[in-house]
Amino acid sequence: MQHVQTQKKQQGQKRSFSFDKPLYDGDKYFDRLRIAIALFNPLNAMVPNDKILDYKQYLDDMRARERIERQEGREFKLTDQQIHVIRRAQIVTGASIHPDTGQLISWPFRMSSFLFMGLPLTVGLTMAPPTGFNTFFWQWLTQTYFAGLNFSNRNASNEESYVSSFMGFTAAAGSGIAIALLLRGMFGRFAGSYPGNQILFNTTTSFLALAGAGYVNSMVMRNQELKNGITLYDEHNIEVGMSKVAAKQAVMQTATTRILLAFEMVFVPGFIIGLLQKRYMMPQSGGLRSLSELAIISSVLLLGLPASIAAYHREGRIEPRQVERELRNYTLTDGKPPKYFYYNRGL
């Protein structure tokens, strides 16, 4: 009884809290990886839209309360239970709501839905016989999905036209299909009939095609950002101005993550399965072999995308000395220069 009373008392106690203080240290890769794993958790894809919007409203209300407390010179304090709900809400909304528009992202293109969407694509890219039709179909389908993923998770401070989006998709799909057909046509004889050779061949050609197309997609589809710049914010989320330098950094980082993503999505699972087949370590039974392949692909995808995205801060940042001259003298409300400017890097 005394233990229960003590536990309730501890739960009712309040401690200082600030939305400006991140859950993990974003300067460390493994902390960024922990955040990414939480955001890409497929269980978050099961949260209903109504619940997600309730979480968003809860966070907005709590931020408003914090601003009022700070303005009146009081410390903002919450119970452990309230902080737990906030952290849960931040993860769920971070995976489902666009940070610029505040709108729900379409379910297929949410971070938490990637396993469900990426699994069939990886199977098709690595397992399907390398015929001309299969190469065309799976590259086209994959680039269609990534075009939607890029557009749904773009930096919306510089709105893109449908024409530029279509051009990005066309360039990516065309380059991906061309690279895959060219490589498979030139080196198809190496696929052979030995166990694992076909998967290793499919894996290598699909990875090179997907990486090249992903890079092209990022550069073409986000060309407007490179031309006009993206919005920078200070640490208090106050708008600073538009920066082409930050836009270039954001787009290049996104293009790099697309190459890493192709490696994790296609090359790693395909290489593991192909190697196990060559060493006769995969089950011979058709059903059991298929289950083993799906388990390997799913496991790699669960960690692969977060590992790729965690290569950079999800919320991009740049030092004031690196941006345009007219923005370098910006000061915070207390008159001090900021350590970093922040921007939405996009997925």
C-alpha positions in Angstrom: 0.0 0.0 0.0 2.8 2.4 0.9 4.6 1.5 -2.4 1.4 2.3 -4.4 1.0 5.7 -2.6 4.7 6.5 -3.2 4.3 5.6 -6.9 1.2 7.8 -7.3 3.0 10.7 -5.5 5.9 10.4 -7.9 3.6 10.4 -10.9 1.9 13.5 -9.6 5.2 15.4 -9.1 6.1 17.9 -11.8 9.4 18.7 -13.3 10.7 21.3 -15.7 10.0 20.7 -19.4 10.8 22.6 -22.6 9.9 21.8 -26.2 13.2 23.4 -27.2 15.1 20.6 -25.6 15.2 17.6 -27.9 14.5 14.0 -26.9 18.0 12.9 -28.0 21.2 14.6 -28.9 21.0 15.2 -32.6 24.8 15.6 -32.9 25.3 11.9 -32.3 24.5 9.4 -35.1 23.1 6.7 -32.8 20.7 9.2 -31.2 19.5 10.3 -34.6 19.1 6.6 -35.4 17.0 6.0 -32.3 14.6 8.8 -33.4 14.5 7.5 -37.0 13.6 4.0 -35.8 10.8 5.4 -33.7 9.5 7.4 -36.6 9.6 4.5 -39.0 8.0 2.1 -36.6 5.3 0.3 -38.7 3.0 0.2 -35.7 2.6 4.0 -36.0 1.0 3.4 -39.4 -1.9 1.8 -37.6 -2.8 4.9 -35.6 -6.1 6.4 -36.9 -6.1 9.8 -38.5 -8.4 11.2 -35.8 -6.0 10.1 -33.1 -3.1 11.7 -35.0 -5.0 15.0 -35.2 -5.8 14.7 -31.5 -2.1 14.3 -30.7 -1.3 17.4 -32.9 -3.9 19.5 -31.1 -2.5 18.3 -27.7 1.0 19.4 -28.7 -0.3 22.8 -30.0 -2.1 23.3 -26.7 1.0 22.4 -24.6 3.3 24.7 -26.7 0.8 27.5 -26.1 0.8 26.8 -22.4 4.6 26.8 -22.3 4.7 30.2 -24.1 2.3 31.7 -21.6 4.3 30.3 -18.6 7.6 31.7 -20.0 6.1 35.1 -20.8 4.8 35.4 -17.2 8.2 34.4 -15.8 7.2 31.0 -14.5 9.0 27.7 -15.1 6.9 25.3 -17.3 6.5 22.1 -15.3 4.7 18.8 -16.2 4.1 15.4 -14.7 6.0 12.4 -16.0 2.7 11.1 -17.5 2.2 14.4 -19.4 5.8 14.2 -20.7 5.3 10.6 -21.8 2.1 11.6 -23.8 4.0 14.5 -25.4 6.9 12.3 -26.5 4.4 9.7 -27.9 2.6 12.5 -29.7 5.8 13.9 -31.2 6.7 10.5 -32.6 3.3 9.8 -34.1 2.8 13.3 -35.6 6.4 13.4 -36.8 5.8 10.3 -38.9 2.4 11.4 -40.2 2.1 15.2 -40.4 4.0 17.5 -42.7 6.2 19.9 -40.6 5.6 22.9 -43.0 1.9 22.5 -43.9 0.7 20.9 -40.7 -1.4 18.6 -42.9 -1.7 14.8 -42.8 0.6 13.0 -45.2 -1.1 10.4 -47.4 -0.8 7.0 -45.8 1.4 5.3 -48.4 4.0 8.1 -48.2 4.3 8.3 -44.4 7.5 7.2 -42.8 5.8 4.7 -40.7 4.2 3.1 -43.8 7.6 2.4 -45.6 7.8 -1.2 -44.6 4.4 -2.0 -46.1 5.2 -0.2 -49.3 8.9 -1.0 -49.6 8.6 -4.8 -49.1 6.9 -5.6 -52.4 9.1 -3.3 -54.3 12.3 -4.9 -52.9 10.9 -8.4 -53.7 10.2 -7.3 -57.3 13.6 -5.6 -57.8 15.6 -8.5 -56.4 13.6 -11.6 -57.1 11.8 -11.1 -60.4 13.5 -12.7 -63.5 15.5 -10.0 -65.2 13.4 -9.8 -68.3 12.8 -6.5 -70.2 9.3 -6.2 -69.0 10.1 -7.0 -65.3 12.9 -4.5 -65.4 10.7 -1.8 -66.9 7.8 -2.5 -64.6 9.6 -2.7 -61.3 11.8 0.3 -61.9 8.7 2.4 -63.1 6.7 1.3 -60.0 9.5 2.0 -57.6 10.2 5.5 -59.1 6.5 6.2 -59.0 6.4 5.5 -55.3 9.6 7.5 -54.6 8.2 10.4 -56.5 5.2 10.4 -54.2 7.4 10.0 -51.2 9.6 12.9 -52.2 6.6 15.2 -53.0 4.7 14.3 -49.8 7.7 15.0 -47.6 9.2 17.9 -49.5 10.1 21.3 -48.1 6.8 23.1 -48.7 8.2 26.6 -48.0 8.9 26.8 -51.7 5.9 25.3 -53.4 6.6 23.2 -56.5 4.5 23.2 -59.7 3.0 20.0 -61.0 5.1 20.5 -64.1 8.4 20.4 -62.1 7.2 17.4 -60.2 6.3 15.6 -63.4 9.6 16.4 -64.9 11.4 15.0 -61.8 9.4 11.8 -62.0 10.0 11.4 -65.7 13.7 12.0 -65.4 14.0 9.6 -62.5 11.9 6.9 -64.0 13.6 7.3 -67.4 17.1 7.2 -66.0 16.3 4.2 -63.7 14.8 2.2 -66.4 17.6 3.1 -68.9 20.4 2.2 -66.4 18.8 -1.1 -65.4 18.1 -2.2 -69.0 21.6 -1.2 -70.1 23.3 -3.1 -67.3 21.2 -6.2 -67.6 21.7 -6.2 -71.4 25.4 -5.8 -71.1 26.0 -8.2 -68.2 23.0 -10.6 -68.4 25.3 -13.5 -69.2 26.7 -13.3 -65.7 23.4 -14.1 -64.1 23.8 -17.8 -64.9 21.9 -20.7 -63.5 24.0 -21.2 -60.3 22.1 -20.8 -57.0 22.1 -17.1 -55.9 23.6 -15.7 -59.1 20.4 -14.3 -60.4 19.5 -12.6 -57.2 23.0 -11.1 -56.9 22.8 -9.9 -60.5 19.3 -8.4 -60.0 20.5 -6.8 -56.7 23.6 -5.1 -58.2 21.8 -3.8 -61.3 18.7 -2.7 -59.4 20.9 -0.9 -56.8 22.8 1.1 -59.4 19.7 2.0 -61.3 17.8 3.0 -58.1 20.7 5.0 -56.8 21.1 6.9 -60.0 17.4 7.5 -60.4 17.0 8.6 -56.8 19.8 11.2 -57.2 18.3 12.5 -60.4 14.8 12.6 -58.9 16.0 14.7 -55.9 17.9 17.2 -58.1 15.2 17.7 -60.7 12.1 17.5 -58.5 13.5 20.0 -56.0 15.0 22.4 -58.6 12.6 25.2 -57.5 14.2 25.1 -54.1 17.7 25.5 -55.6 16.4 28.5 -57.7 14.5 30.3 -55.0 15.9 29.1 -51.7 14.1 27.6 -48.6 12.9 29.2 -45.4 15.3 29.4 -42.4 14.1 29.5 -38.8 15.9 30.4 -35.6 15.8 28.1 -32.5 12.5 29.6 -31.4 10.9 28.8 -34.8 10.8 32.4 -35.9 11.3 32.9 -39.6 14.6 34.4 -40.6 14.5 34.5 -44.4 15.1 32.5 -47.6 18.4 30.9 -48.4 19.7 29.3 -51.6 22.8 28.0 -49.7 20.6 26.1 -47.3 18.5 24.8 -50.2 21.6 23.4 -51.9 22.7 21.7 -48.7 19.2 20.3 -48.1 18.9 18.9 -51.7 22.4 17.4 -51.7 21.8 15.7 -48.4 18.5 14.3 -49.7 20.1 13.0 -52.8 22.8 11.3 -50.8 20.3 9.6 -48.6 18.5 8.3 -51.7 21.8 6.5 -52.7 22.1 5.1 -49.1 18.5 4.1 -49.2 18.9 2.2 -52.4 21.8 0.4 -50.9 19.9 -0.6 -47.8 16.6 -1.3 -49.6 18.0 -3.4 -52.5 21.6 -4.3 -52.2 21.9 -5.4 -48.6 18.9 -7.8 -48.5 19.6 -9.1 -52.0 23.3 -9.7 -51.2 22.4 -11.6 -48.0 19.8 -13.8 -49.7 22.1 -14.4 -52.7 25.1 -15.3 -50.6 23.0 -17.7 -48.5 21.7 -19.4 -51.6 25.2 -19.8 -53.1 26.3 -21.5 -49.9 23.1 -23.7 -49.8 22.1 -22.2 -46.5 18.6 -21.2 -47.5 15.6 -23.7 -47.0 14.9 -25.7 -50.1 11.1 -25.9 -49.5 9.4 -23.2 -51.6 7.1 -21.9 -48.8 9.8 -21.9 -46.1 12.3 -20.3 -48.5 9.8 -17.5 -49.3 9.2 -16.9 -45.7 12.9 -16.7 -45.0 13.4 -14.2 -47.8 10.6 -12.0 -46.6 11.9 -12.1 -43.0 15.4 -11.0 -44.2 14.0 -8.2 -46.4 11.7 -7.0 -43.7 14.5 -7.0 -41.0 16.8 -5.0 -43.3 14.0 -2.5 -44.2 13.1 -1.9 -40.6 16.7 -0.8 -39.9 17.9 0.2 -43.4 15.7 3.3 -44.0 16.2 4.7 -40.4 20.0 4.1 -40.8 20.0 6.0 -44.1 17.9 8.9 -42.9 19.9 9.2 -39.7 23.0 10.1 -41.7 21.9 13.8 -41.4 19.7 15.7 -39.0 16.1 15.4 -40.0 15.7 19.0 -39.1 18.4 20.5 -41.2 20.7 23.1 -39.7 23.3 25.5 -41.0 25.7 27.9 -39.3 25.0 31.7 -39.9 28.4 32.2 -41.3 27.6 29.7 -44.1 24.4 31.5 -45.4 23.9 34.6 -47.5 25.6 37.8 -46.3 22.3 39.6 -45.6 21.2 36.9 -43.1 24.5 36.6 -41.2 23.8 39.5 -38.8 20.5 38.1 -37.6 20.1 38.2 -33.8 17.7 36.4 -31.4 15.2 38.3 -29.2 17.9 38.6 -26.5 20.3 40.2 -28.9 22.6 37.2 -29.2 23.6 35.6 -32.5 22.1 32.1 -33.1 24.4 29.1 -33.2 22.4 27.6 -36.0 19.6 28.3 -38.4 17.1 25.5 -39.0 15.1 24.3 -42.0 13.0 21.4 -43.1 15.4 19.2 -45.0 12.7 16.9 -46.4 12.8 13.1 -46.2 
